[in-house]
């Protein structure tokens, strides 16, 4: 798509996802005569950004006034960032709002795969989108059906390489950024060793998955996909401190109230590389709850296939829930989630969900998806060169095209 030059806009890029996406997006904006600025907060940021940048090496206490002066001195009109719950991003977002500067928040896609999220106000629990099903039904009346697009190519090795490059440079450059503290908990070095251990267990785990699937083929089961305890979805948008606590809550409800002929399948998150023995933890707690023969755990397997075969899905607020909604599977969300609305997810108690869960209403889910596509989903991905190229062009439509202008105008009108 061809865009007109817009020399009056100055974009400030803060932290993005590991990899080249933010740099490539900035270069694309530069061709439209936009001003491009960047603040690096650590060595990983510097490694991903190939051009001029400002390195912030100060403390968190000094950041708020620093970012305010930077916004003012450079006449910034737009701030671009990935994830709106990182402490420095939260402060930058609030200072930008005080100066009436547009903030564009990227995040992993509400509906996966093949999509990322880009909202002008905030994402997930901070999203300005309605939680009223009737609002979606009304808004969707003027929207076309979802476009039929081919799947986005993805490579786990590419994503792992980008992540390792980013976090290893962050660790190695600590003396240059003495006050920087990652929003992620844990050590990047220990996580690296955990990944190596995970790779050594792949064949063993694949055989275990096959055994579990053969059992589940003839048994009704509920699916509980684990999330990352370090994710802000858990830390900021849920009642739980970590996934271990969430699992125990779900397990004891299952033991008390789920039909005795059903099983609970716990699926580990594919990017969880902590030294946490979920197998031992699940077995121990299941024995304590008296349901050791009804609870199973896997770390591999196709999440879409597992969802299709489930009687229901319980999640804190994982985007995996959209797979269940797509398949018409009853779904229960325990935390704040963009999709946790009447007509899509069960709105009662978890204890009652096991026997009373209802499939999502197709009309509401269709309207929900069409509104998301129109307002905040961008096509593309981060795990291949082709995917990133497509993502850049999709983001351009939001940042400088008619679609973002139309959505932003509705927000302004509502204020």
Secondary structure, 3 states (H helix, E strand, C coil): CCCCCCCCCEEEECCCCCCCHHHHHHHHHHCCCCEEEEEECCHHHHHHCCCCCEECCCCHHHHHHHHHHHHHHCCCCEEEEECCCCHHHHHHHHHHHHCCCEEEEEEECCCCCCEEEEECCCCHHHCCCCCCHHHHHHHHCCCCCCCCCCCCCCCHHHHHHHHHHHHHHHHHCHHHHCCCCCCCCCCHHHHHHHHHHHHHCHHHHHHHHHHHHHHHCCCCEEEEECCCCCCHHHHCCCCCCCHHHHHHHHHHHHHHHCCCCCEEEEECCCCCCCCCCHHHHHHHHHHHHCCCCCEEEECCCCHHHHHHCCCEEEECCCCCHHHHHHHCCEEEECCCCCCCCCCCCCCCCHHHHHHHCCCCCHHHHHHHHHHHHHHCEEECCCCCHHHHHHHHHHHHHHHHCHHHHHHHHHHHHHC
